[in-house]
Amino acid sequence: MFAEPLALMGGAASAGEPLAVLPVLFHLLWSHELTAEMSQPLSAGSLVSSGVIR
């Protein structure tokens, strides 16, 4: 889902029911399996990727 940078909520909605998917995405972010653009606070529009975001 996040091979290319995608907004957090957009990716969650594409993967399934966001309320069920978001805890998994947060876990993947916490364990560094996914990365996020952190120049701004994490939000629905934050870019998330499985690689380095440039």
mmCIF entry with sequence, helices, sheets and N, C-alpha, C, O atoms, coordinates in Angstrom:
data_MODEL
# 
_entry.id   MODEL 
# 
_entity.id                         1 
_entity.type                       polymer 
_entity.pdbx_number_of_molecules   1 
# 
_entity_poly.entity_id                      1 
_entity_poly.type                           'polypeptide(L)' 
_entity_poly.nstd_linkage                   no 
_entity_poly.nstd_monomer                   no 
_entity_poly.pdbx_seq_one_letter_code       MFAEPLALMGGAASAGEPLAVLPVLFHLLWSHELTAEMSQPLSAGSLVSSGVIR 
_entity_poly.pdbx_seq_one_letter_code_can   MFAEPLALMGGAASAGEPLAVLPVLFHLLWSHELTAEMSQPLSAGSLVSSGVIR 
_entity_poly.pdbx_strand_id                 A 
# 
loop_
_entity_poly_seq.entity_id 
_entity_poly_seq.num 
_entity_poly_seq.mon_id 
_entity_poly_seq.hetero 
1 1  MET n 
1 2  PHE n 
1 3  ALA n 
1 4  GLU n 
1 5  PRO n 
1 6  LEU n 
1 7  ALA n 
1 8  LEU n 
1 9  MET n 
1 10 GLY n 
1 11 GLY n 
1 12 ALA n 
1 13 ALA n 
1 14 SER n 
1 15 ALA n 
1 16 GLY n 
1 17 GLU n 
1 18 PRO n 
1 19 LEU n 
1 20 ALA n 
1 21 VAL n 
1 22 LEU n 
1 23 PRO n 
1 24 VAL n 
1 25 LEU n 
1 26 PHE n 
1 27 HIS n 
1 28 LEU n 
1 29 LEU n 
1 30 TRP n 
1 31 SER n 
1 32 HIS n 
1 33 GLU n 
1 34 LEU n 
1 35 THR n 
1 36 ALA n 
1 37 GLU n 
1 38 MET n 
1 39 SER n 
1 40 GLN n 
1 41 PRO n 
1 42 LEU n 
1 43 SER n 
1 44 ALA n 
1 45 GLY n 
1 46 SER n 
1 47 LEU n 
1 48 VAL n 
1 49 SER n 
1 50 SER n 
1 51 GLY n 
1 52 VAL n 
1 53 ILE n 
1 54 ARG n 
# 
_struct_asym.id          A 
_struct_asym.entity_id   1 
# 
loop_
_struct_conf.conf_type_id 
_struct_conf.id 
_struct_conf.pdbx_PDB_helix_id 
_struct_conf.beg_label_comp_id 
_struct_conf.beg_label_asym_id 
_struct_conf.beg_label_seq_id 
_struct_conf.pdbx_beg_PDB_ins_code 
_struct_conf.end_label_comp_id 
_struct_conf.end_label_asym_id 
_struct_conf.end_label_seq_id 
_struct_conf.pdbx_end_PDB_ins_code 
_struct_conf.beg_auth_comp_id 
_struct_conf.beg_auth_asym_id 
_struct_conf.beg_auth_seq_id 
_struct_conf.end_auth_comp_id 
_struct_conf.end_auth_asym_id 
_struct_conf.end_auth_seq_id 
_struct_conf.pdbx_PDB_helix_class 
_struct_conf.details 
_struct_conf.pdbx_PDB_helix_length 
HELX_P HELX_P1 AA1 LEU A 8  ? ALA A 15 ? LEU A 8  ALA A 15 1 ? 8  
HELX_P HELX_P2 AA2 PRO A 18 ? TRP A 30 ? PRO A 18 TRP A 30 1 ? 13 
# 
_struct_conf_type.id          HELX_P 
_struct_conf_type.criteria    ? 
_struct_conf_type.reference   ? 
# 
_struct_sheet.id               AA1 
_struct_sheet.type             ? 
_struct_sheet.number_strands   3 
_struct_sheet.details          ? 
# 
loop_
_struct_sheet_order.sheet_id 
_struct_sheet_order.range_id_1 
_struct_sheet_order.range_id_2 
_struct_sheet_order.offset 
_struct_sheet_order.sense 
AA1 1 2 ? anti-parallel 
AA1 2 3 ? anti-parallel 
# 
loop_
_struct_sheet_range.sheet_id 
_struct_sheet_range.id 
_struct_sheet_range.beg_label_comp_id 
_struct_sheet_range.beg_label_asym_id 
_struct_sheet_range.beg_label_seq_id 
_struct_sheet_range.pdbx_beg_PDB_ins_code 
_struct_sheet_range.end_label_comp_id 
_struct_sheet_range.end_label_asym_id 
_struct_sheet_range.end_label_seq_id 
_struct_sheet_range.pdbx_end_PDB_ins_code 
_struct_sheet_range.beg_auth_comp_id 
_struct_sheet_range.beg_auth_asym_id 
_struct_sheet_range.beg_auth_seq_id 
_struct_sheet_range.end_auth_comp_id 
_struct_sheet_range.end_auth_asym_id 
_struct_sheet_range.end_auth_seq_id 
AA1 1 LEU A 6  ? ALA A 7  ? LEU A 6  ALA A 7  
AA1 2 LEU A 47 ? SER A 49 ? LEU A 47 SER A 49 
AA1 3 THR A 35 ? ALA A 36 ? THR A 35 ALA A 36 
# 
loop_
_atom_site.group_PDB 
_atom_site.id 
_atom_site.type_symbol 
_atom_site.label_atom_id 
_atom_site.label_alt_id 
_atom_site.label_comp_id 
_atom_site.label_asym_id 
_atom_site.label_entity_id 
_atom_site.label_seq_id 
_atom_site.pdbx_PDB_ins_code 
_atom_site.Cartn_x 
_atom_site.Cartn_y 
_atom_site.Cartn_z 
_atom_site.occupancy 
_atom_site.B_iso_or_equiv 
_atom_site.pdbx_formal_charge 
_atom_site.auth_seq_id 
_atom_site.auth_comp_id 
_atom_site.auth_asym_id 
_atom_site.auth_atom_id 
_atom_site.pdbx_PDB_model_num 
ATOM 1   N N  . MET A 1 1  ? 0.820   -1.188 0.000  1.00 0.00 ? 1  MET A N  1 
ATOM 2   C CA . MET A 1 1  ? 0.000   0.000  0.000  1.00 0.00 ? 1  MET A CA 1 
ATOM 3   C C  . MET A 1 1  ? 0.871   1.263  0.000  1.00 0.00 ? 1  MET A C  1 
ATOM 4   O O  . MET A 1 1  ? 0.552   2.230  -0.692 1.00 0.00 ? 1  MET A O  1 
ATOM 5   N N  . PHE A 1 2  ? 1.955   1.262  0.760  1.00 0.00 ? 2  PHE A N  1 
ATOM 6   C CA . PHE A 1 2  ? 2.762   2.472  0.927  1.00 0.00 ? 2  PHE A CA 1 
ATOM 7   C C  . PHE A 1 2  ? 4.110   2.379  0.212  1.00 0.00 ? 2  PHE A C  1 
ATOM 8   O O  . PHE A 1 2  ? 5.095   2.954  0.677  1.00 0.00 ? 2  PHE A O  1 
ATOM 9   N N  . ALA A 1 3  ? 4.166   1.663  -0.911 1.00 0.00 ? 3  ALA A N  1 
ATOM 10  C CA . ALA A 1 3  ? 5.414   1.588  -1.677 1.00 0.00 ? 3  ALA A CA 1 
ATOM 11  C C  . ALA A 1 3  ? 5.832   2.985  -2.133 1.00 0.00 ? 3  ALA A C  1 
ATOM 12  O O  . ALA A 1 3  ? 7.020   3.308  -2.143 1.00 0.00 ? 3  ALA A O  1 
ATOM 13  N N  . GLU A 1 4  ? 4.874   3.796  -2.501 1.00 0.00 ? 4  GLU A N  1 
ATOM 14  C CA . GLU A 1 4  ? 5.089   5.216  -2.808 1.00 0.00 ? 4  GLU A CA 1 
ATOM 15  C C  . GLU A 1 4  ? 4.435   6.017  -1.688 1.00 0.00 ? 4  GLU A C  1 
ATOM 16  O O  . GLU A 1 4  ? 3.442   5.565  -1.117 1.00 0.00 ? 4  GLU A O  1 
ATOM 17  N N  . PRO A 1 5  ? 4.967   7.197  -1.356 1.00 0.00 ? 5  PRO A N  1 
ATOM 18  C CA . PRO A 1 5  ? 4.364   8.006  -0.290 1.00 0.00 ? 5  PRO A CA 1 
ATOM 19  C C  . PRO A 1 5  ? 2.878   8.254  -0.542 1.00 0.00 ? 5  PRO A C  1 
ATOM 20  O O  . PRO A 1 5  ? 2.463   8.586  -1.652 1.00 0.00 ? 5  PRO A O  1 
ATOM 21  N N  . LEU A 1 6  ? 2.099   8.083  0.509  1.00 0.00 ? 6  LEU A N  1 
ATOM 22  C CA . LEU A 1 6  ? 0.650   8.220  0.444  1.00 0.00 ? 6  LEU A CA 1 
ATOM 23  C C  . LEU A 1 6  ? 0.187   8.833  1.756  1.00 0.00 ? 6  LEU A C  1 
ATOM 24  O O  . LEU A 1 6  ? 0.775   8.566  2.804  1.00 0.00 ? 6  LEU A O  1 
ATOM 25  N N  . ALA A 1 7  ? -0.857  9.648  1.715  1.00 0.00 ? 7  ALA A N  1 
ATOM 26  C CA . ALA A 1 7  ? -1.396  10.246 2.931  1.00 0.00 ? 7  ALA A CA 1 
ATOM 27  C C  . ALA A 1 7  ? -1.862  9.151  3.885  1.00 0.00 ? 7  ALA A C  1 
ATOM 28  O O  . ALA A 1 7  ? -2.431  8.149  3.452  1.00 0.00 ? 7  ALA A O  1 
ATOM 29  N N  . LEU A 1 8  ? -1.624  9.337  5.170  1.00 0.00 ? 8  LEU A N  1 
ATOM 30  C CA . LEU A 1 8  ? -1.961  8.353  6.186  1.00 0.00 ? 8  LEU A CA 1 
ATOM 31  C C  . LEU A 1 8  ? -3.403  7.873  6.074  1.00 0.00 ? 8  LEU A C  1 
ATOM 32  O O  . LEU A 1 8  ? -3.636  6.666  6.010  1.00 0.00 ? 8  LEU A O  1 
ATOM 33  N N  . MET A 1 9  ? -4.365  8.768  6.048  1.00 0.00 ? 9  MET A N  1 
ATOM 34  C CA . MET A 1 9  ? -5.775  8.365  6.004  1.00 0.00 ? 9  MET A CA 1 
ATOM 35  C C  . MET A 1 9  ? -6.149  7.788  4.650  1.00 0.00 ? 9  MET A C  1 
ATOM 36  O O  . MET A 1 9  ? -6.992  6.893  4.582  1.00 0.00 ? 9  MET A O  1 
ATOM 37  N N  . GLY A 1 10 ? -5.554  8.268  3.582  1.00 0.00 ? 10 GLY A N  1 
ATOM 38  C CA . GLY A 1 10 ? -5.816  7.709  2.263  1.00 0.00 ? 10 GLY A CA 1 
ATOM 39  C C  . GLY A 1 10 ? -5.372  6.260  2.188  1.00 0.00 ? 10 GLY A C  1 
ATOM 40  O O  . GLY A 1 10 ? -6.089  5.416  1.651  1.00 0.00 ? 10 GLY A O  1 
ATOM 41  N N  . GLY A 1 11 ? -4.202  5.969  2.718  1.00 0.00 ? 11 GLY A N  1 
ATOM 42  C CA . GLY A 1 11 ? -3.703  4.600  2.740  1.00 0.00 ? 11 GLY A CA 1 
ATOM 43  C C  . GLY A 1 11 ? -4.522  3.717  3.659  1.00 0.00 ? 11 GLY A C  1 
ATOM 44  O O  . GLY A 1 11 ? -4.793  2.559  3.339  1.00 0.00 ? 11 GLY A O  1 
ATOM 45  N N  . ALA A 1 12 ? -4.920  4.264  4.808  1.00 0.00 ? 12 ALA A N  1 
ATOM 46  C CA . ALA A 1 12 ? -5.750  3.488  5.737  1.00 0.00 ? 12 ALA A CA 1 
ATOM 47  C C  . ALA A 1 12 ? -7.082  3.141  5.096  1.00 0.00 ? 12 ALA A C  1 
ATOM 48  O O  . ALA A 1 12 ? -7.546  2.007  5.211  1.00 0.00 ? 12 ALA A O  1 
ATOM 49  N N  . ALA A 1 13 ? -7.699  4.092  4.427  1.00 0.00 ? 13 ALA A N  1 
ATOM 50  C CA . ALA A 1 13 ? -8.991  3.844  3.780  1.00 0.00 ? 13 ALA A CA 1 
ATOM 51  C C  . ALA A 1 13 ? -8.853  2.845  2.634  1.00 0.00 ? 13 ALA A C  1 
ATOM 52  O O  . ALA A 1 13 ? -9.755  2.041  2.400  1.00 0.00 ? 13 ALA A O  1 
ATOM 53  N N  . SER A 1 14 ? -7.735  2.892  1.925  1.00 0.00 ? 14 SER A N  1 
ATOM 54  C CA . SER A 1 14 ? -7.508  1.949  0.823  1.00 0.00 ? 14 SER A CA 1 
ATOM 55  C C  . SER A 1 14 ? -7.287  0.528  1.325  1.00 0.00 ? 14 SER A C  1 
ATOM 56  O O  . SER A 1 14 ? -7.620  -0.436 0.635  1.00 0.00 ? 14 SER A O  1 
ATOM 57  N N  . ALA A 1 15 ? -6.727  0.398  2.524  1.00 0.00 ? 15 ALA A N  1 
ATOM 58  C CA . ALA A 1 15 ? -6.423  -0.922 3.072  1.00 0.00 ? 15 ALA A CA 1 
ATOM 59  C C  . ALA A 1 15 ? -7.628  -1.572 3.741  1.00 0.00 ? 15 ALA A C  1 
ATOM 60  O O  . ALA A 1 15 ? -7.653  -2.791 3.911  1.00 0.00 ? 15 ALA A O  1 
ATOM 61  N N  . GLY A 1 16 ? -8.624  -0.782 4.123  1.00 0.00 ? 16 GLY A N  1 
ATOM 62  C CA . GLY A 1 16 ? -9.797  -1.336 4.804  1.00 0.00 ? 16 GLY A CA 1 
ATOM 63  C C  . GLY A 1 16 ? -10.476 -0.289 5.651  1.00 0.00 ? 16 GLY A C  1 
ATOM 64  O O  . GLY A 1 16 ? -10.362 0.908  5.385  1.00 0.00 ? 16 GLY A O  1 
ATOM 65  N N  . GLU A 1 17 ? -11.180 -0.735 6.666  1.00 0.00 ? 17 GLU A N  1 
ATOM 66  C CA . GLU A 1 17 ? -11.861 0.169  7.590  1.00 0.00 ? 17 GLU A CA 1 
ATOM 67  C C  . GLU A 1 17 ? -10.806 0.917  8.400  1.00 0.00 ? 17 GLU A C  1 
ATOM 68  O O  . GLU A 1 17 ? -10.055 0.295  9.151  1.00 0.00 ? 17 GLU A O  1 
ATOM 69  N N  . PRO A 1 18 ? -10.737 2.270  8.258  1.00 0.00 ? 18 PRO A N  1 
ATOM 70  C CA . PRO A 1 18 ? -9.677  3.026  8.929  1.00 0.00 ? 18 PRO A CA 1 
ATOM 71  C C  . PRO A 1 18 ? -9.563  2.771  10.433 1.00 0.00 ? 18 PRO A C  1 
ATOM 72  O O  . PRO A 1 18 ? -8.451  2.729  10.960 1.00 0.00 ? 18 PRO A O  1 
ATOM 73  N N  . LEU A 1 19 ? -10.676 2.601  11.131 1.00 0.00 ? 19 LEU A N  1 
ATOM 74  C CA . LEU A 1 19 ? -10.591 2.363  12.574 1.00 0.00 ? 19 LEU A CA 1 
ATOM 75  C C  . LEU A 1 19 ? -9.899  1.039  12.894 1.00 0.00 ? 19 LEU A C  1 
ATOM 76  O O  . LEU A 1 19 ? -9.288  0.899  13.954 1.00 0.00 ? 19 LEU A O  1 
ATOM 77  N N  . ALA A 1 20 ? -9.989  0.086  12.001 1.00 0.00 ? 20 ALA A N  1 
ATOM 78  C CA . ALA A 1 20 ? -9.312  -1.195 12.201 1.00 0.00 ? 20 ALA A CA 1 
ATOM 79  C C  . ALA A 1 20 ? -7.871  -1.144 11.708 1.00 0.00 ? 20 ALA A C  1 
ATOM 80  O O  . ALA A 1 20 ? -7.003  -1.823 12.257 1.00 0.00 ? 20 ALA A O  1 
ATOM 81  N N  . VAL A 1 21 ? -7.610  -0.350 10.682 1.00 0.00 ? 21 VAL A N  1 
ATOM 82  C CA . VAL A 1 21 ? -6.294  -0.312 10.045 1.00 0.00 ? 21 VAL A CA 1 
ATOM 83  C C  . VAL A 1 21 ? -5.332  0.643  10.756 1.00 0.00 ? 21 VAL A C  1 
ATOM 84  O O  . VAL A 1 21 ? -4.136  0.357  10.822 1.00 0.00 ? 21 VAL A O  1 
ATOM 85  N N  . LEU A 1 22 ? -5.810  1.751  11.283 1.00 0.00 ? 22 LEU A N  1 
ATOM 86  C CA . LEU A 1 22 ? -4.918  2.748  11.888 1.00 0.00 ? 22 LEU A CA 1 
ATOM 87  C C  . LEU A 1 22 ? -4.038  2.195  13.007 1.00 0.00 ? 22 LEU A C  1 
ATOM 88  O O  . LEU A 1 22 ? -2.853  2.529  13.043 1.00 0.00 ? 22 LEU A O  1 
ATOM 89  N N  . PRO A 1 23 ? -4.547  1.369  13.923 1.00 0.00 ? 23 PRO A N  1 
ATOM 90  C CA . PRO A 1 23 ? -3.636  0.841  14.953 1.00 0.00 ? 23 PRO A CA 1 
ATOM 91  C C  . PRO A 1 23 ? -2.475  0.044  14.358 1.00 0.00 ? 23 PRO A C  1 
ATOM 92  O O  . PRO A 1 23 ? -1.358  0.097  14.873 1.00 0.00 ? 23 PRO A O  1 
ATOM 93  N N  . VAL A 1 24 ? -2.731  -0.683 13.290 1.00 0.00 ? 24 VAL A N  1 
ATOM 94  C CA . VAL A 1 24 ? -1.667  -1.450 12.626 1.00 0.00 ? 24 VAL A CA 1 
ATOM 95  C C  . VAL A 1 24 ? -0.668  -0.483 11.988 1.00 0.00 ? 24 VAL A C  1 
ATOM 96  O O  . VAL A 1 24 ? 0.542   -0.686 12.094 1.00 0.00 ? 24 VAL A O  1 
ATOM 97  N N  . LEU A 1 25 ? -1.160  0.561  11.330 1.00 0.00 ? 25 LEU A N  1 
ATOM 98  C CA . LEU A 1 25 ? -0.258  1.541  10.718 1.00 0.00 ? 25 LEU A CA 1 
ATOM 99  C C  . LEU A 1 25 ? 0.588   2.247  11.764 1.00 0.00 ? 25 LEU A C  1 
ATOM 100 O O  . LEU A 1 25 ? 1.781   2.464  11.550 1.00 0.00 ? 25 LEU A O  1 
ATOM 101 N N  . PHE A 1 26 ? -0.014  2.610  12.900 1.00 0.00 ? 26 PHE A N  1 
ATOM 102 C CA . PHE A 1 26 ? 0.761   3.251  13.970 1.00 0.00 ? 26 PHE A CA 1 
ATOM 103 C C  . PHE A 1 26 ? 1.828   2.292  14.511 1.00 0.00 ? 26 PHE A C  1 
ATOM 104 O O  . PHE A 1 26 ? 2.944   2.716  14.812 1.00 0.00 ? 26 PHE A O  1 
ATOM 105 N N  . HIS A 1 27 ? 1.495   1.019  14.634 1.00 0.00 ? 27 HIS A N  1 
ATOM 106 C CA . HIS A 1 27 ? 2.481   0.031  15.069 1.00 0.00 ? 27 HIS A CA 1 
ATOM 107 C C  . HIS A 1 27 ? 3.629   -0.053 14.064 1.00 0.00 ? 27 HIS A C  1 
ATOM 108 O O  . HIS A 1 27 ? 4.796   -0.090 14.453 1.00 0.00 ? 27 HIS A O  1 
ATOM 109 N N  . LEU A 1 28 ? 3.297   -0.083 12.771 1.00 0.00 ? 28 LEU A N  1 
ATOM 110 C CA . LEU A 1 28 ? 4.331   -0.155 11.742 1.00 0.00 ? 28 LEU A CA 1 
ATOM 111 C C  . LEU A 1 28 ? 5.197   1.098  11.728 1.00 0.00 ? 28 LEU A C  1 
ATOM 112 O O  . LEU A 1 28 ? 6.396   1.013  11.467 1.00 0.00 ? 28 LEU A O  1 
ATOM 113 N N  . LEU A 1 29 ? 4.614   2.249  12.003 1.00 0.00 ? 29 LEU A N  1 
ATOM 114 C CA . LEU A 1 29 ? 5.406   3.475  12.123 1.00 0.00 ? 29 LEU A CA 1 
ATOM 115 C C  . LEU A 1 29 ? 6.317   3.390  13.350 1.00 0.00 ? 29 LEU A C  1 
ATOM 116 O O  . LEU A 1 29 ? 7.498   3.729  13.271 1.00 0.00 ? 29 LEU A O  1 
ATOM 117 N N  . TRP A 1 30 ? 5.778   2.943  14.472 1.00 0.00 ? 30 TRP A N  1 
ATOM 118 C CA . TRP A 1 30 ? 6.545   2.845  15.713 1.00 0.00 ? 30 TRP A CA 1 
ATOM 119 C C  . TRP A 1 30 ? 7.721   1.884  15.559 1.00 0.00 ? 30 TRP A C  1 
ATOM 120 O O  . TRP A 1 30 ? 8.807   2.137  16.080 1.00 0.00 ? 30 TRP A O  1 
ATOM 121 N N  . SER A 1 31 ? 7.502   0.780  14.841 1.00 0.00 ? 31 SER A N  1 
ATOM 122 C CA . SER A 1 31 ? 8.557   -0.220 14.670 1.00 0.00 ? 31 SER A CA 1 
ATOM 123 C C  . SER A 1 31 ? 9.448   0.052  13.454 1.00 0.00 ? 31 SER A C  1 
ATOM 124 O O  . SER A 1 31 ? 10.290  -0.773 13.098 1.00 0.00 ? 31 SER A O  1 
ATOM 125 N N  . HIS A 1 32 ? 9.257   1.204  12.827 1.00 0.00 ? 32 HIS A N  1 
ATOM 126 C CA . HIS A 1 32 ? 10.071  1.662  11.695 1.00 0.00 ? 32 HIS A CA 1 
ATOM 127 C C  . HIS A 1 32 ? 9.932   0.802  10.442 1.00 0.00 ? 32 HIS A C  1 
ATOM 128 O O  . HIS A 1 32 ? 10.818  0.806  9.588  1.00 0.00 ? 32 HIS A O  1 
ATOM 129 N N  . GLU A 1 33 ? 8.831   0.067  10.325 1.00 0.00 ? 33 GLU A N  1 
ATOM 130 C CA . GLU A 1 33 ? 8.527   -0.649 9.086  1.00 0.00 ? 33 GLU A CA 1 
ATOM 131 C C  . GLU A 1 33 ? 7.986   0.329  8.044  1.00 0.00 ? 33 GLU A C  1 
ATOM 132 O O  . GLU A 1 33 ? 8.155   0.127  6.841  1.00 0.00 ? 33 GLU A O  1 
ATOM 133 N N  . LEU A 1 34 ? 7.337   1.387  8.522  1.00 0.00 ? 34 LEU A N  1 
ATOM 134 C CA . LEU A 1 34 ? 6.880   2.503  7.687  1.00 0.00 ? 34 LEU A CA 1 
ATOM 135 C C  . LEU A 1 34 ? 7.546   3.764  8.194  1.00 0.00 ? 34 LEU A C  1 
ATOM 136 O O  . LEU A 1 34 ? 7.913   3.849  9.366  1.00 0.00 ? 34 LEU A O  1 
ATOM 137 N N  . THR A 1 35 ? 7.704   4.741  7.321  1.00 0.00 ? 35 THR A N  1 
ATOM 138 C CA . THR A 1 35 ? 8.250   6.034  7.713  1.00 0.00 ? 35 THR A CA 1 
ATOM 139 C C  . THR A 1 35 ? 7.233   7.115  7.380  1.00 0.00 ? 35 THR A C  1 
ATOM 140 O O  . THR A 1 35 ? 6.370   6.929  6.521  1.00 0.00 ? 35 THR A O  1 
ATOM 141 N N  . ALA A 1 36 ? 7.342   8.229  8.059  1.00 0.00 ? 36 ALA A N  1 
ATOM 142 C CA . ALA A 1 36 ? 6.433   9.350  7.822  1.00 0.00 ? 36 ALA A CA 1 
ATOM 143 C C  . ALA A 1 36 ? 7.226   10.642 7.747  1.00 0.00 ? 36 ALA A C  1 
ATOM 144 O O  . ALA A 1 36 ? 8.277   10.780 8.373  1.00 0.00 ? 36 ALA A O  1 
ATOM 145 N N  . GLU A 1 37 ? 6.713   11.573 6.983  1.00 0.00 ? 37 GLU A N  1 
ATOM 146 C CA . GLU A 1 37 ? 7.296   12.912 6.908  1.00 0.00 ? 37 GLU A CA 1 
ATOM 147 C C  . GLU A 1 37 ? 6.994   13.594 8.245  1.00 0.00 ? 37 GLU A C  1 
ATOM 148 O O  . GLU A 1 37 ? 5.833   13.837 8.575  1.00 0.00 ? 37 GLU A O  1 
ATOM 149 N N  . MET A 1 38 ? 8.037   13.899 9.003  1.00 0.00 ? 38 MET A N  1 
ATOM 150 C CA . MET A 1 38 ? 7.832   14.430 10.344 1.00 0.00 ? 38 MET A CA 1 
ATOM 151 C C  . MET A 1 38 ? 8.236   15.895 10.486 1.00 0.00 ? 38 MET A C  1 
ATOM 152 O O  . MET A 1 38 ? 8.520   16.351 11.594 1.00 0.00 ? 38 MET A O  1 
ATOM 153 N N  . SER A 1 39 ? 8.265   16.639 9.380  1.00 0.00 ? 39 SER A N  1 
ATOM 154 C CA . SER A 1 39 ? 8.552   18.067 9.484  1.00 0.00 ? 39 SER A CA 1 
ATOM 155 C C  . SER A 1 39 ? 7.351   18.800 10.082 1.00 0.00 ? 39 SER A C  1 
ATOM 156 O O  . SER A 1 39 ? 7.477   19.937 10.537 1.00 0.00 ? 39 SER A O  1 
ATOM 157 N N  . GLN A 1 40 ? 6.193   18.150 10.079 1.00 0.00 ? 40 GLN A N  1 
ATOM 158 C CA . GLN A 1 40 ? 4.952   18.658 10.688 1.00 0.00 ? 40 GLN A CA 1 
ATOM 159 C C  . GLN A 1 40 ? 4.436   17.560 11.616 1.00 0.00 ? 40 GLN A C  1 
ATOM 160 O O  . GLN A 1 40 ? 4.819   16.401 11.459 1.00 0.00 ? 40 GLN A O  1 
ATOM 161 N N  . PRO A 1 41 ? 3.571   17.898 12.581 1.00 0.00 ? 41 PRO A N  1 
ATOM 162 C CA . PRO A 1 41 ? 2.985   16.847 13.425 1.00 0.00 ? 41 PRO A CA 1 
ATOM 163 C C  . PRO A 1 41 ? 2.225   15.820 12.582 1.00 0.00 ? 41 PRO A C  1 
ATOM 164 O O  . PRO A 1 41 ? 1.652   16.158 11.546 1.00 0.00 ? 41 PRO A O  1 
ATOM 165 N N  . LEU A 1 42 ? 2.227   14.576 13.032 1.00 0.00 ? 42 LEU A N  1 
ATOM 166 C CA . LEU A 1 42 ? 1.521   13.504 12.343 1.00 0.00 ? 42 LEU A CA 1 
ATOM 167 C C  . LEU A 1 42 ? 0.031   13.833 12.271 1.00 0.00 ? 42 LEU A C  1 
ATOM 168 O O  . LEU A 1 42 ? -0.597  14.164 13.277 1.00 0.00 ? 42 LEU A O  1 
ATOM 169 N N  . SER A 1 43 ? -0.519  13.735 11.063 1.00 0.00 ? 43 SER A N  1 
ATOM 170 C CA . SER A 1 43 ? -1.934  14.045 10.852 1.00 0.00 ? 43 SER A CA 1 
ATOM 171 C C  . SER A 1 43 ? -2.475  13.152 9.742  1.00 0.00 ? 43 SER A C  1 
ATOM 172 O O  . SER A 1 43 ? -1.742  12.344 9.173  1.00 0.00 ? 43 SER A O  1 
ATOM 173 N N  . ALA A 1 44 ? -3.740  13.298 9.443  1.00 0.00 ? 44 ALA A N  1 
ATOM 174 C CA . ALA A 1 44 ? -4.394  12.504 8.396  1.00 0.00 ? 44 ALA A CA 1 
ATOM 175 C C  . ALA A 1 44 ? -3.708  12.668 7.044  1.00 0.00 ? 44 ALA A C  1 
ATOM 176 O O  . ALA A 1 44 ? -3.702  11.737 6.238  1.00 0.00 ? 44 ALA A O  1 
ATOM 177 N N  . GLY A 1 45 ? -3.135  13.831 6.790  1.00 0.00 ? 45 GLY A N  1 
ATOM 178 C CA . GLY A 1 45 ? -2.500  14.102 5.505  1.00 0.00 ? 45 GLY A CA 1 
ATOM 179 C C  . GLY A 1 45 ? -1.008  13.827 5.470  1.00 0.00 ? 45 GLY A C  1 
ATOM 180 O O  . GLY A 1 45 ? -0.373  14.027 4.434  1.00 0.00 ? 45 GLY A O  1 
ATOM 181 N N  . SER A 1 46 ? -0.429  13.371 6.582  1.00 0.00 ? 46 SER A N  1 
ATOM 182 C CA . SER A 1 46 ? 1.001   13.085 6.615  1.00 0.00 ? 46 SER A CA 1 
ATOM 183 C C  . SER A 1 46 ? 1.360   12.007 5.601  1.00 0.00 ? 46 SER A C  1 
ATOM 184 O O  . SER A 1 46 ? 0.660   11.001 5.486  1.00 0.00 ? 46 SER A O  1 
ATOM 185 N N  . LEU A 1 47 ? 2.437   12.212 4.874  1.00 0.00 ? 47 LEU A N  1 
ATOM 186 C CA . LEU A 1 47 ? 2.899   11.228 3.918  1.00 0.00 ? 47 LEU A CA 1 
ATOM 187 C C  . LEU A 1 47 ? 3.566   10.072 4.629  1.00 0.00 ? 47 LEU A C  1 
ATOM 188 O O  . LEU A 1 47 ? 4.436   10.267 5.477  1.00 0.00 ? 47 LEU A O  1 
ATOM 189 N N  . VAL A 1 48 ? 3.152   8.861  4.275  1.00 0.00 ? 48 VAL A N  1 
ATOM 190 C CA . VAL A 1 48 ? 3.694   7.634  4.868  1.00 0.00 ? 48 VAL A CA 1 
ATOM 191 C C  . VAL A 1 48 ? 4.205   6.775  3.728  1.00 0.00 ? 48 VAL A C  1 
ATOM 192 O O  . VAL A 1 48 ? 3.601   6.725  2.656  1.00 0.00 ? 48 VAL A O  1 
ATOM 193 N N  . SER A 1 49 ? 5.337   6.089  3.965  1.00 0.00 ? 49 SER A N  1 
ATOM 194 C CA . SER A 1 49 ? 5.934   5.264  2.939  1.00 0.00 ? 49 SER A CA 1 
ATOM 195 C C  . SER A 1 49 ? 6.665   4.082  3.578  1.00 0.00 ? 49 SER A C  1 
ATOM 196 O O  . SER A 1 49 ? 7.008   4.113  4.759  1.00 0.00 ? 49 SER A O  1 
ATOM 197 N N  . SER A 1 50 ? 6.893   3.054  2.782  1.00 0.00 ? 50 SER A N  1 
ATOM 198 C CA . SER A 1 50 ? 7.690   1.932  3.257  1.00 0.00 ? 50 SER A CA 1 
ATOM 199 C C  . SER A 1 50 ? 9.175   2.202  3.072  1.00 0.00 ? 50 SER A C  1 
ATOM 200 O O  . SER A 1 50 ? 10.006  1.412  3.521  1.00 0.00 ? 50 SER A O  1 
ATOM 201 N N  . GLY A 1 51 ? 9.519   3.300  2.419  1.00 0.00 ? 51 GLY A N  1 
ATOM 202 C CA . GLY A 1 51 ? 10.913  3.686  2.216  1.00 0.00 ? 51 GLY A CA 1 
ATOM 203 C C  . GLY A 1 51 ? 11.163  5.069  2.783  1.00 0.00 ? 51 GLY A C  1 
ATOM 204 O O  . GLY A 1 51 ? 10.331  5.619  3.504  1.00 0.00 ? 51 GLY A O  1 
ATOM 205 N N  . VAL A 1 52 ? 12.301  5.617  2.456  1.00 0.00 ? 52 VAL A N  1 
ATOM 206 C CA . VAL A 1 52 ? 12.664  6.960  2.905  1.00 0.00 ? 52 VAL A CA 1 
ATOM 207 C C  . VAL A 1 52 ? 11.873  7.979  2.094  1.00 0.00 ? 52 VAL A C  1 
ATOM 208 O O  . VAL A 1 52 ? 11.823  7.894  0.867  1.00 0.00 ? 52 VAL A O  1 
ATOM 209 N N  . ILE A 1 53 ? 11.257  8.939  2.773  1.00 0.00 ? 53 ILE A N  1 
ATOM 210 C CA . ILE A 1 53 ? 10.517  10.009 2.100  1.00 0.00 ? 53 ILE A CA 1 
ATOM 211 C C  . ILE A 1 53 ? 11.469  11.156 1.852  1.00 0.00 ? 53 ILE A C  1 
ATOM 212 O O  . ILE A 1 53 ? 12.127  11.640 2.773  1.00 0.00 ? 53 ILE A O  1 
ATOM 213 N N  . ARG A 1 54 ? 11.541  11.593 0.603  1.00 0.00 ? 54 ARG A N  1 
ATOM 214 C CA . ARG A 1 54 ? 12.462  12.696 0.254  1.00 0.00 ? 54 ARG A CA 1 
ATOM 215 C C  . ARG A 1 54 ? 11.678  13.939 -0.052 1.00 0.00 ? 54 ARG A C  1 
ATOM 216 O O  . ARG A 1 54 ? 12.263  14.976 -0.366 1.00 0.00 ? 54 ARG A O  1 
# 
